[in-house]
Amino acid sequence: MSDERAAVRVETLIDSMGRQISDESPHRPALAESFAALTRLGADHTPDDRIALAERAVFLTVLF
């Protein structure tokens, strides 16, 4: 997954959850890295899976 695609997925998730997170937040790139890892593991998502996706991403962020 490209960095740009992962960044778009982060923005989409944040917007869909109605959250506001600073552009300078270190959590944005960490979440993008987690999305890329999920894709490499074959655990991709659909937009309707946003809570499950966020939970997986947090888990991977802590794990790695």
mmCIF file as Biopython writes it, N, C-alpha, C and O atoms, coordinates in Angstrom:
data_model
#
loop_
_atom_site.group_PDB
_atom_site.id
_atom_site.type_symbol
_atom_site.label_atom_id
_atom_site.label_alt_id
_atom_site.label_comp_id
_atom_site.label_asym_id
_atom_site.label_entity_id
_atom_site.label_seq_id
_atom_site.pdbx_PDB_ins_code
_atom_site.Cartn_x
_atom_site.Cartn_y
_atom_site.Cartn_z
_atom_site.occupancy
_atom_site.B_iso_or_equiv
_atom_site.auth_seq_id
_atom_site.auth_asym_id
_atom_site.pdbx_PDB_model_num
ATOM 1   N N  . MET A ? 1  ? 0.854   -1.175  0.000  1.0 0.0 1  A 1 
ATOM 2   C CA . MET A ? 1  ? 0.000   0.000   0.000  1.0 0.0 1  A 1 
ATOM 3   C C  . MET A ? 1  ? 0.894   1.231   0.000  1.0 0.0 1  A 1 
ATOM 4   O O  . MET A ? 1  ? 1.872   1.292   0.746  1.0 0.0 1  A 1 
ATOM 5   N N  . SER A ? 2  ? 0.570   2.188   -0.815 1.0 0.0 2  A 1 
ATOM 6   C CA . SER A ? 2  ? 1.365   3.408   -0.879 1.0 0.0 2  A 1 
ATOM 7   C C  . SER A ? 2  ? 1.091   4.289   0.342  1.0 0.0 2  A 1 
ATOM 8   O O  . SER A ? 2  ? 0.040   4.195   0.976  1.0 0.0 2  A 1 
ATOM 9   N N  . ASP A ? 3  ? 2.056   5.137   0.647  1.0 0.0 3  A 1 
ATOM 10  C CA . ASP A ? 3  ? 1.892   6.070   1.767  1.0 0.0 3  A 1 
ATOM 11  C C  . ASP A ? 3  ? 0.704   6.989   1.530  1.0 0.0 3  A 1 
ATOM 12  O O  . ASP A ? 3  ? -0.036  7.315   2.458  1.0 0.0 3  A 1 
ATOM 13  N N  . GLU A ? 4  ? 0.529   7.403   0.284  1.0 0.0 4  A 1 
ATOM 14  C CA . GLU A ? 4  ? -0.569  8.303   -0.047 1.0 0.0 4  A 1 
ATOM 15  C C  . GLU A ? 4  ? -1.920  7.620   0.177  1.0 0.0 4  A 1 
ATOM 16  O O  . GLU A ? 4  ? -2.844  8.219   0.728  1.0 0.0 4  A 1 
ATOM 17  N N  . ARG A ? 5  ? -2.022  6.375   -0.251 1.0 0.0 5  A 1 
ATOM 18  C CA . ARG A ? 5  ? -3.284  5.634   -0.076 1.0 0.0 5  A 1 
ATOM 19  C C  . ARG A ? 5  ? -3.580  5.422   1.405  1.0 0.0 5  A 1 
ATOM 20  O O  . ARG A ? 5  ? -4.728  5.549   1.831  1.0 0.0 5  A 1 
ATOM 21  N N  . ALA A ? 6  ? -2.565  5.103   2.184  1.0 0.0 6  A 1 
ATOM 22  C CA . ALA A ? 6  ? -2.749  4.915   3.620  1.0 0.0 6  A 1 
ATOM 23  C C  . ALA A ? 6  ? -3.188  6.222   4.271  1.0 0.0 6  A 1 
ATOM 24  O O  . ALA A ? 6  ? -4.056  6.215   5.144  1.0 0.0 6  A 1 
ATOM 25  N N  . ALA A ? 7  ? -2.596  7.345   3.855  1.0 0.0 7  A 1 
ATOM 26  C CA . ALA A ? 7  ? -2.976  8.650   4.405  1.0 0.0 7  A 1 
ATOM 27  C C  . ALA A ? 7  ? -4.427  8.976   4.082  1.0 0.0 7  A 1 
ATOM 28  O O  . ALA A ? 7  ? -5.142  9.529   4.919  1.0 0.0 7  A 1 
ATOM 29  N N  . VAL A ? 8  ? -4.860  8.640   2.884  1.0 0.0 8  A 1 
ATOM 30  C CA . VAL A ? 8  ? -6.265  8.868   2.502  1.0 0.0 8  A 1 
ATOM 31  C C  . VAL A ? 8  ? -7.186  8.019   3.371  1.0 0.0 8  A 1 
ATOM 32  O O  . VAL A ? 8  ? -8.244  8.487   3.791  1.0 0.0 8  A 1 
ATOM 33  N N  . ARG A ? 9  ? -6.798  6.789   3.642  1.0 0.0 9  A 1 
ATOM 34  C CA . ARG A ? 9  ? -7.614  5.922   4.498  1.0 0.0 9  A 1 
ATOM 35  C C  . ARG A ? 9  ? -7.715  6.484   5.907  1.0 0.0 9  A 1 
ATOM 36  O O  . ARG A ? 9  ? -8.771  6.405   6.535  1.0 0.0 9  A 1 
ATOM 37  N N  . VAL A ? 10 ? -6.612  7.057   6.411  1.0 0.0 10 A 1 
ATOM 38  C CA . VAL A ? 10 ? -6.638  7.681   7.738  1.0 0.0 10 A 1 
ATOM 39  C C  . VAL A ? 10 ? -7.627  8.839   7.739  1.0 0.0 10 A 1 
ATOM 40  O O  . VAL A ? 10 ? -8.459  8.944   8.640  1.0 0.0 10 A 1 
ATOM 41  N N  . GLU A ? 11 ? -7.543  9.700   6.742  1.0 0.0 11 A 1 
ATOM 42  C CA . GLU A ? 11 ? -8.455  10.845  6.650  1.0 0.0 11 A 1 
ATOM 43  C C  . GLU A ? 11 ? -9.906  10.392  6.566  1.0 0.0 11 A 1 
ATOM 44  O O  . GLU A ? 11 ? -10.779 10.963  7.219  1.0 0.0 11 A 1 
ATOM 45  N N  . THR A ? 12 ? -10.160 9.373   5.768  1.0 0.0 12 A 1 
ATOM 46  C CA . THR A ? 12 ? -11.519 8.854   5.609  1.0 0.0 12 A 1 
ATOM 47  C C  . THR A ? 12 ? -12.056 8.324   6.932  1.0 0.0 12 A 1 
ATOM 48  O O  . THR A ? 12 ? -13.204 8.585   7.292  1.0 0.0 12 A 1 
ATOM 49  N N  . LEU A ? 13 ? -11.227 7.583   7.649  1.0 0.0 13 A 1 
ATOM 50  C CA . LEU A ? 13 ? -11.654 7.039   8.938  1.0 0.0 13 A 1 
ATOM 51  C C  . LEU A ? 13 ? -11.940 8.156   9.934  1.0 0.0 13 A 1 
ATOM 52  O O  . LEU A ? 13 ? -12.970 8.134   10.609 1.0 0.0 13 A 1 
ATOM 53  N N  . ILE A ? 14 ? -11.042 9.127   10.033 1.0 0.0 14 A 1 
ATOM 54  C CA . ILE A ? 14 ? -11.229 10.241  10.964 1.0 0.0 14 A 1 
ATOM 55  C C  . ILE A ? 14 ? -12.503 10.997  10.633 1.0 0.0 14 A 1 
ATOM 56  O O  . ILE A ? 14 ? -13.299 11.294  11.524 1.0 0.0 14 A 1 
ATOM 57  N N  . ASP A ? 15 ? -12.702 11.309  9.365  1.0 0.0 15 A 1 
ATOM 58  C CA . ASP A ? 15 ? -13.909 12.024  8.933  1.0 0.0 15 A 1 
ATOM 59  C C  . ASP A ? 15 ? -15.172 11.227  9.222  1.0 0.0 15 A 1 
ATOM 60  O O  . ASP A ? 15 ? -16.163 11.786  9.693  1.0 0.0 15 A 1 
ATOM 61  N N  . SER A ? 16 ? -15.149 9.932   8.947  1.0 0.0 16 A 1 
ATOM 62  C CA . SER A ? 16 ? -16.340 9.108   9.132  1.0 0.0 16 A 1 
ATOM 63  C C  . SER A ? 16 ? -16.717 8.981   10.608 1.0 0.0 16 A 1 
ATOM 64  O O  . SER A ? 16 ? -17.879 8.742   10.939 1.0 0.0 16 A 1 
ATOM 65  N N  . MET A ? 17 ? -15.736 9.141   11.486 1.0 0.0 17 A 1 
ATOM 66  C CA . MET A ? 17 ? -16.005 9.056   12.916 1.0 0.0 17 A 1 
ATOM 67  C C  . MET A ? 17 ? -16.330 10.422  13.515 1.0 0.0 17 A 1 
ATOM 68  O O  . MET A ? 17 ? -16.620 10.534  14.706 1.0 0.0 17 A 1 
ATOM 69  N N  . GLY A ? 18 ? -16.279 11.461  12.676 1.0 0.0 18 A 1 
ATOM 70  C CA . GLY A ? 18 ? -16.611 12.805  13.143 1.0 0.0 18 A 1 
ATOM 71  C C  . GLY A ? 18 ? -15.590 13.384  14.113 1.0 0.0 18 A 1 
ATOM 72  O O  . GLY A ? 18 ? -15.927 14.205  14.966 1.0 0.0 18 A 1 
ATOM 73  N N  . ARG A ? 19 ? -14.346 12.951  13.978 1.0 0.0 19 A 1 
ATOM 74  C CA . ARG A ? 19 ? -13.292 13.409  14.885 1.0 0.0 19 A 1 
ATOM 75  C C  . ARG A ? 19 ? -12.457 14.503  14.235 1.0 0.0 19 A 1 
ATOM 76  O O  . ARG A ? 19 ? -12.416 14.633  13.012 1.0 0.0 19 A 1 
ATOM 77  N N  . GLN A ? 20 ? -11.795 15.280  15.075 1.0 0.0 20 A 1 
ATOM 78  C CA . GLN A ? 20 ? -10.845 16.278  14.611 1.0 0.0 20 A 1 
ATOM 79  C C  . GLN A ? 20 ? -9.506  15.969  15.265 1.0 0.0 20 A 1 
ATOM 80  O O  . GLN A ? 20 ? -9.379  16.004  16.489 1.0 0.0 20 A 1 
ATOM 81  N N  . ILE A ? 21 ? -8.518  15.670  14.449 1.0 0.0 21 A 1 
ATOM 82  C CA . ILE A ? 21 ? -7.187  15.352  14.942 1.0 0.0 21 A 1 
ATOM 83  C C  . ILE A ? 21 ? -6.206  16.265  14.215 1.0 0.0 21 A 1 
ATOM 84  O O  . ILE A ? 21 ? -6.250  16.397  12.992 1.0 0.0 21 A 1 
ATOM 85  N N  . SER A ? 22 ? -5.338  16.879  14.971 1.0 0.0 22 A 1 
ATOM 86  C CA . SER A ? 22 ? -4.367  17.809  14.410 1.0 0.0 22 A 1 
ATOM 87  C C  . SER A ? 22 ? -3.571  17.157  13.281 1.0 0.0 22 A 1 
ATOM 88  O O  . SER A ? 22 ? -3.232  15.975  13.342 1.0 0.0 22 A 1 
ATOM 89  N N  . ASP A ? 23 ? -3.283  17.944  12.260 1.0 0.0 23 A 1 
ATOM 90  C CA . ASP A ? 23 ? -2.448  17.452  11.161 1.0 0.0 23 A 1 
ATOM 91  C C  . ASP A ? 23 ? -1.042  17.103  11.655 1.0 0.0 23 A 1 
ATOM 92  O O  . ASP A ? 23 ? -0.347  16.302  11.030 1.0 0.0 23 A 1 
ATOM 93  N N  . GLU A ? 24 ? -0.628  17.692  12.758 1.0 0.0 24 A 1 
ATOM 94  C CA . GLU A ? 24 ? 0.697   17.457  13.318 1.0 0.0 24 A 1 
ATOM 95  C C  . GLU A ? 24 ? 0.742   16.255  14.259 1.0 0.0 24 A 1 
ATOM 96  O O  . GLU A ? 24 ? 1.809   15.894  14.756 1.0 0.0 24 A 1 
ATOM 97  N N  . SER A ? 25 ? -0.398  15.643  14.501 1.0 0.0 25 A 1 
ATOM 98  C CA . SER A ? 25 ? -0.473  14.519  15.441 1.0 0.0 25 A 1 
ATOM 99  C C  . SER A ? 25 ? 0.377   13.347  14.977 1.0 0.0 25 A 1 
ATOM 100 O O  . SER A ? 25 ? 0.322   12.975  13.805 1.0 0.0 25 A 1 
ATOM 101 N N  . PRO A ? 26 ? 1.161   12.758  15.872 1.0 0.0 26 A 1 
ATOM 102 C CA . PRO A ? 26 ? 1.950   11.576  15.502 1.0 0.0 26 A 1 
ATOM 103 C C  . PRO A ? 26 ? 1.070   10.341  15.297 1.0 0.0 26 A 1 
ATOM 104 O O  . PRO A ? 26 ? 1.539   9.312   14.810 1.0 0.0 26 A 1 
ATOM 105 N N  . HIS A ? 27 ? -0.179  10.448  15.663 1.0 0.0 27 A 1 
ATOM 106 C CA . HIS A ? 27 ? -1.082  9.309   15.529 1.0 0.0 27 A 1 
ATOM 107 C C  . HIS A ? 27 ? -1.491  9.059   14.076 1.0 0.0 27 A 1 
ATOM 108 O O  . HIS A ? 27 ? -1.798  7.927   13.703 1.0 0.0 27 A 1 
ATOM 109 N N  . ARG A ? 28 ? -1.495  10.096  13.270 1.0 0.0 28 A 1 
ATOM 110 C CA . ARG A ? 28 ? -1.852  9.933   11.856 1.0 0.0 28 A 1 
ATOM 111 C C  . ARG A ? 28 ? -0.892  8.994   11.126 1.0 0.0 28 A 1 
ATOM 112 O O  . ARG A ? 28 ? -1.344  8.023   10.521 1.0 0.0 28 A 1 
ATOM 113 N N  . PRO A ? 29 ? 0.424   9.253   11.163 1.0 0.0 29 A 1 
ATOM 114 C CA . PRO A ? 29 ? 1.336   8.324   10.473 1.0 0.0 29 A 1 
ATOM 115 C C  . PRO A ? 29 ? 1.361   6.940   11.116 1.0 0.0 29 A 1 
ATOM 116 O O  . PRO A ? 29 ? 1.544   5.938   10.424 1.0 0.0 29 A 1 
ATOM 117 N N  . ALA A ? 30 ? 1.179   6.878   12.428 1.0 0.0 30 A 1 
ATOM 118 C CA . ALA A ? 30 ? 1.157   5.566   13.093 1.0 0.0 30 A 1 
ATOM 119 C C  . ALA A ? 30 ? -0.042  4.757   12.611 1.0 0.0 30 A 1 
ATOM 120 O O  . ALA A ? 30 ? 0.073   3.555   12.368 1.0 0.0 30 A 1 
ATOM 121 N N  . LEU A ? 31 ? -1.183  5.411   12.475 1.0 0.0 31 A 1 
ATOM 122 C CA . LEU A ? 31 ? -2.379  4.724   11.985 1.0 0.0 31 A 1 
ATOM 123 C C  . LEU A ? 31 ? -2.199  4.312   10.533 1.0 0.0 31 A 1 
ATOM 124 O O  . LEU A ? 31 ? -2.613  3.220   10.144 1.0 0.0 31 A 1 
ATOM 125 N N  . ALA A ? 32 ? -1.584  5.174   9.725  1.0 0.0 32 A 1 
ATOM 126 C CA . ALA A ? 32 ? -1.327  4.831   8.321  1.0 0.0 32 A 1 
ATOM 127 C C  . ALA A ? 32 ? -0.407  3.610   8.230  1.0 0.0 32 A 1 
ATOM 128 O O  . ALA A ? 32 ? -0.613  2.737   7.387  1.0 0.0 32 A 1 
ATOM 129 N N  . GLU A ? 33 ? 0.601   3.552   9.092  1.0 0.0 33 A 1 
ATOM 130 C CA . GLU A ? 33 ? 1.487   2.380   9.120  1.0 0.0 33 A 1 
ATOM 131 C C  . GLU A ? 33 ? 0.711   1.118   9.478  1.0 0.0 33 A 1 
ATOM 132 O O  . GLU A ? 33 ? 0.937   0.050   8.909  1.0 0.0 33 A 1 
ATOM 133 N N  . SER A ? 34 ? -0.201  1.259   10.427 1.0 0.0 34 A 1 
ATOM 134 C CA . SER A ? 34 ? -1.017  0.108   10.834 1.0 0.0 34 A 1 
ATOM 135 C C  . SER A ? 34 ? -1.909  -0.357  9.689  1.0 0.0 34 A 1 
ATOM 136 O O  . SER A ? 34 ? -2.069  -1.558  9.474  1.0 0.0 34 A 1 
ATOM 137 N N  . PHE A ? 35 ? -2.491  0.589   8.952  1.0 0.0 35 A 1 
ATOM 138 C CA . PHE A ? 35 ? -3.320  0.219   7.802  1.0 0.0 35 A 1 
ATOM 139 C C  . PHE A ? 35 ? -2.493  -0.547  6.781  1.0 0.0 35 A 1 
ATOM 140 O O  . PHE A ? 35 ? -2.948  -1.550  6.232  1.0 0.0 35 A 1 
ATOM 141 N N  . ALA A ? 36 ? -1.284  -0.075  6.528  1.0 0.0 36 A 1 
ATOM 142 C CA . ALA A ? 36 ? -0.411  -0.753  5.571  1.0 0.0 36 A 1 
ATOM 143 C C  . ALA A ? 36 ? -0.099  -2.172  6.052  1.0 0.0 36 A 1 
ATOM 144 O O  . ALA A ? 36 ? -0.085  -3.112  5.257  1.0 0.0 36 A 1 
ATOM 145 N N  . ALA A ? 37 ? 0.151   -2.321  7.354  1.0 0.0 37 A 1 
ATOM 146 C CA . ALA A ? 37 ? 0.429   -3.651  7.904  1.0 0.0 37 A 1 
ATOM 147 C C  . ALA A ? 37 ? -0.784  -4.559  7.765  1.0 0.0 37 A 1 
ATOM 148 O O  . ALA A ? 37 ? -0.644  -5.731  7.417  1.0 0.0 37 A 1 
ATOM 149 N N  . LEU A ? 38 ? -1.970  -4.030  8.034  1.0 0.0 38 A 1 
ATOM 150 C CA . LEU A ? 38 ? -3.198  -4.820  7.877  1.0 0.0 38 A 1 
ATOM 151 C C  . LEU A ? 38 ? -3.352  -5.300  6.434  1.0 0.0 38 A 1 
ATOM 152 O O  . LEU A ? 38 ? -3.738  -6.443  6.189  1.0 0.0 38 A 1 
ATOM 153 N N  . THR A ? 39 ? -3.049  -4.426  5.497  1.0 0.0 39 A 1 
ATOM 154 C CA . THR A ? 39 ? -3.150  -4.793  4.089  1.0 0.0 39 A 1 
ATOM 155 C C  . THR A ? 39 ? -2.158  -5.901  3.751  1.0 0.0 39 A 1 
ATOM 156 O O  . THR A ? 39 ? -2.502  -6.860  3.060  1.0 0.0 39 A 1 
ATOM 157 N N  . ARG A ? 40 ? -0.933  -5.768  4.239  1.0 0.0 40 A 1 
ATOM 158 C CA . ARG A ? 40 ? 0.079   -6.807  3.982  1.0 0.0 40 A 1 
ATOM 159 C C  . ARG A ? 40 ? -0.330  -8.150  4.587  1.0 0.0 40 A 1 
ATOM 160 O O  . ARG A ? 40 ? 0.004   -9.204  4.046  1.0 0.0 40 A 1 
ATOM 161 N N  . LEU A ? 41 ? -1.046  -8.109  5.700  1.0 0.0 41 A 1 
ATOM 162 C CA . LEU A ? 41 ? -1.494  -9.337  6.359  1.0 0.0 41 A 1 
ATOM 163 C C  . LEU A ? 41 ? -2.786  -9.891  5.763  1.0 0.0 41 A 1 
ATOM 164 O O  . LEU A ? 41 ? -3.257  -10.957 6.162  1.0 0.0 41 A 1 
ATOM 165 N N  . GLY A ? 42 ? -3.351  -9.162  4.810  1.0 0.0 42 A 1 
ATOM 166 C CA . GLY A ? 42 ? -4.591  -9.610  4.180  1.0 0.0 42 A 1 
ATOM 167 C C  . GLY A ? 42 ? -5.825  -9.340  5.018  1.0 0.0 42 A 1 
ATOM 168 O O  . GLY A ? 42 ? -6.870  -9.954  4.806  1.0 0.0 42 A 1 
ATOM 169 N N  . ALA A ? 43 ? -5.711  -8.432  5.962  1.0 0.0 43 A 1 
ATOM 170 C CA . ALA A ? 43 ? -6.834  -8.101  6.846  1.0 0.0 43 A 1 
ATOM 171 C C  . ALA A ? 43 ? -7.380  -6.724  6.497  1.0 0.0 43 A 1 
ATOM 172 O O  . ALA A ? 43 ? -7.568  -5.876  7.369  1.0 0.0 43 A 1 
ATOM 173 N N  . ASP A ? 44 ? -7.630  -6.516  5.215  1.0 0.0 44 A 1 
ATOM 174 C CA . ASP A ? 44 ? -8.136  -5.235  4.747  1.0 0.0 44 A 1 
ATOM 175 C C  . ASP A ? 44 ? -9.554  -5.014  5.264  1.0 0.0 44 A 1 
ATOM 176 O O  . ASP A ? 44 ? -10.106 -5.877  5.946  1.0 0.0 44 A 1 
ATOM 177 N N  . HIS A ? 45 ? -10.133 -3.888  4.952  1.0 0.0 45 A 1 
ATOM 178 C CA . HIS A ? 45 ? -11.451 -3.548  5.475  1.0 0.0 45 A 1 
ATOM 179 C C  . HIS A ? 45 ? -12.326 -2.919  4.403  1.0 0.0 45 A 1 
ATOM 180 O O  . HIS A ? 45 ? -11.874 -2.594  3.305  1.0 0.0 45 A 1 
ATOM 181 N N  . THR A ? 46 ? -13.579 -2.761  4.758  1.0 0.0 46 A 1 
ATOM 182 C CA . THR A ? 46 ? -14.505 -1.952  3.966  1.0 0.0 46 A 1 
ATOM 183 C C  . THR A ? 46 ? -14.839 -0.740  4.819  1.0 0.0 46 A 1 
ATOM 184 O O  . THR A ? 46 ? -14.646 -0.775  6.034  1.0 0.0 46 A 1 
ATOM 185 N N  . PRO A ? 47 ? -15.333 0.329   4.213  1.0 0.0 47 A 1 
ATOM 186 C CA . PRO A ? 47 ? -15.668 1.521   4.999  1.0 0.0 47 A 1 
ATOM 187 C C  . PRO A ? 47 ? -16.667 1.240   6.134  1.0 0.0 47 A 1 
ATOM 188 O O  . PRO A ? 47 ? -16.668 1.960   7.132  1.0 0.0 47 A 1 
ATOM 189 N N  . ASP A ? 48 ? -17.504 0.220   6.003  1.0 0.0 48 A 1 
ATOM 190 C CA . ASP A ? 48 ? -18.475 -0.088  7.045  1.0 0.0 48 A 1 
ATOM 191 C C  . ASP A ? 48 ? -17.835 -0.729  8.266  1.0 0.0 48 A 1 
ATOM 192 O O  . ASP A ? 48 ? -18.473 -0.831  9.314  1.0 0.0 48 A 1 
ATOM 193 N N  . ASP A ? 49 ? -16.600 -1.158  8.151  1.0 0.0 49 A 1 
ATOM 194 C CA . ASP A ? 49 ? -15.899 -1.833  9.246  1.0 0.0 49 A 1 
ATOM 195 C C  . ASP A ? 49 ? -15.051 -0.870  10.070 1.0 0.0 49 A 1 
ATOM 196 O O  . ASP A ? 49 ? -14.061 -1.298  10.663 1.0 0.0 49 A 1 
ATOM 197 N N  . ARG A ? 50 ? -15.395 0.397   10.128 1.0 0.0 50 A 1 
ATOM 198 C CA . ARG A ? 50 ? -14.488 1.387   10.692 1.0 0.0 50 A 1 
ATOM 199 C C  . ARG A ? 50 ? -14.127 1.141   12.159 1.0 0.0 50 A 1 
ATOM 200 O O  . ARG A ? 50 ? -12.986 1.398   12.544 1.0 0.0 50 A 1 
ATOM 201 N N  . ILE A ? 51 ? -15.041 0.658   12.983 1.0 0.0 51 A 1 
ATOM 202 C CA . ILE A ? 51 ? -14.703 0.411   14.385 1.0 0.0 51 A 1 
ATOM 203 C C  . ILE A ? 51 ? -13.759 -0.787  14.493 1.0 0.0 51 A 1 
ATOM 204 O O  . ILE A ? 51 ? -12.758 -0.730  15.207 1.0 0.0 51 A 1 
ATOM 205 N N  . ALA A ? 52 ? -14.077 -1.855  13.794 1.0 0.0 52 A 1 
ATOM 206 C CA . ALA A ? 52 ? -13.190 -3.028  13.810 1.0 0.0 52 A 1 
ATOM 207 C C  . ALA A ? 52 ? -11.816 -2.665  13.261 1.0 0.0 52 A 1 
ATOM 208 O O  . ALA A ? 52 ? -10.795 -3.117  13.779 1.0 0.0 52 A 1 
ATOM 209 N N  . LEU A ? 53 ? -11.793 -1.854  12.220 1.0 0.0 53 A 1 
ATOM 210 C CA . LEU A ? 53 ? -10.533 -1.427  11.632 1.0 0.0 53 A 1 
ATOM 211 C C  . LEU A ? 53 ? -9.723  -0.618  12.634 1.0 0.0 53 A 1 
ATOM 212 O O  . LEU A ? 53 ? -8.521  -0.838  12.783 1.0 0.0 53 A 1 
ATOM 213 N N  . ALA A ? 54 ? -10.364 0.307   13.313 1.0 0.0 54 A 1 
ATOM 214 C CA . ALA A ? 54 ? -9.661  1.123   14.303 1.0 0.0 54 A 1 
ATOM 215 C C  . ALA A ? 54 ? -9.105  0.249   15.423 1.0 0.0 54 A 1 
ATOM 216 O O  . ALA A ? 54 ? -7.981  0.459   15.880 1.0 0.0 54 A 1 
ATOM 217 N N  . GLU A ? 55 ? -9.886  -0.724  15.862 1.0 0.0 55 A 1 
ATOM 218 C CA . GLU A ? 55 ? -9.414  -1.625  16.916 1.0 0.0 55 A 1 
ATOM 219 C C  . GLU A ? 55 ? -8.197  -2.423  16.453 1.0 0.0 55 A 1 
ATOM 220 O O  . GLU A ? 55 ? -7.233  -2.574  17.204 1.0 0.0 55 A 1 
ATOM 221 N N  . ARG A ? 56 ? -8.235  -2.928  15.238 1.0 0.0 56 A 1 
ATOM 222 C CA . ARG A ? 56 ? -7.091  -3.686  14.705 1.0 0.0 56 A 1 
ATOM 223 C C  . ARG A ? 56 ? -5.860  -2.790  14.586 1.0 0.0 56 A 1 
ATOM 224 O O  . ARG A ? 56 ? -4.747  -3.194  14.921 1.0 0.0 56 A 1 
ATOM 225 N N  . ALA A ? 57 ? -6.079  -1.574  14.106 1.0 0.0 57 A 1 
ATOM 226 C CA . ALA A ? 57 ? -4.964  -0.649  13.927 1.0 0.0 57 A 1 
ATOM 227 C C  . ALA A ? 57 ? -4.323  -0.304  15.270 1.0 0.0 57 A 1 
ATOM 228 O O  . ALA A ? 57 ? -3.097  -0.250  15.375 1.0 0.0 57 A 1 
ATOM 229 N N  . VAL A ? 58 ? -5.138  -0.071  16.289 1.0 0.0 58 A 1 
ATOM 230 C CA . VAL A ? 58 ? -4.598  0.213   17.616 1.0 0.0 58 A 1 
ATOM 231 C C  . VAL A ? 58 ? -3.820  -0.983  18.125 1.0 0.0 58 A 1 
ATOM 232 O O  . VAL A ? 58 ? -2.726  -0.832  18.671 1.0 0.0 58 A 1 
ATOM 233 N N  . PHE A ? 59 ? -4.375  -2.167  17.951 1.0 0.0 59 A 1 
ATOM 234 C CA . PHE A ? 59 ? -3.692  -3.396  18.374 1.0 0.0 59 A 1 
ATOM 235 C C  . PHE A ? 59 ? -2.332  -3.510  17.707 1.0 0.0 59 A 1 
ATOM 236 O O  . PHE A ? 59 ? -1.332  -3.782  18.370 1.0 0.0 59 A 1 
ATOM 237 N N  . LEU A ? 60 ? -2.291  -3.301  16.386 1.0 0.0 60 A 1 
ATOM 238 C CA . LEU A ? 60 ? -1.014  -3.418  15.675 1.0 0.0 60 A 1 
ATOM 239 C C  . LEU A ? 60 ? -0.034  -2.325  16.089 1.0 0.0 60 A 1 
ATOM 240 O O  . LEU A ? 60 ? 1.174   -2.557  16.133 1.0 0.0 60 A 1 
ATOM 241 N N  . THR A ? 61 ? -0.545  -1.143  16.389 1.0 0.0 61 A 1 
ATOM 242 C CA . THR A ? 61 ? 0.331   -0.054  16.828 1.0 0.0 61 A 1 
ATOM 243 C C  . THR A ? 61 ? 0.997   -0.435  18.145 1.0 0.0 61 A 1 
ATOM 244 O O  . THR A ? 61 ? 2.188   -0.189  18.336 1.0 0.0 61 A 1 
ATOM 245 N N  . VAL A ? 62 ? 0.243   -1.025  19.037 1.0 0.0 62 A 1 
ATOM 246 C CA . VAL A ? 62 ? 0.791   -1.438  20.323 1.0 0.0 62 A 1 
ATOM 247 C C  . VAL A ? 62 ? 1.732   -2.636  20.138 1.0 0.0 62 A 1 
ATOM 248 O O  . VAL A ? 62 ? 2.792   -2.705  20.760 1.0 0.0 62 A 1 
ATOM 249 N N  . LEU A ? 63 ? 1.338   -3.556  19.293 1.0 0.0 63 A 1 
ATOM 250 C CA . LEU A ? 63 ? 2.114   -4.775  19.079 1.0 0.0 63 A 1 
ATOM 251 C C  . LEU A ? 63 ? 3.476   -4.483  18.457 1.0 0.0 63 A 1 
ATOM 252 O O  . LEU A ? 63 ? 4.486   -5.063  18.856 1.0 0.0 63 A 1 
ATOM 253 N N  . PHE A ? 64 ? 3.498   -3.584  17.480 1.0 0.0 64 A 1 
ATOM 254 C CA . PHE A ? 64 ? 4.737   -3.297  16.775 1.0 0.0 64 A 1 
ATOM 255 C C  . PHE A ? 64 ? 5.367   -2.051  17.350 1.0 0.0 64 A 1 
ATOM 256 O O  . PHE A ? 64 ? 6.431   -1.631  16.894 1.0 0.0 64 A 1 
#
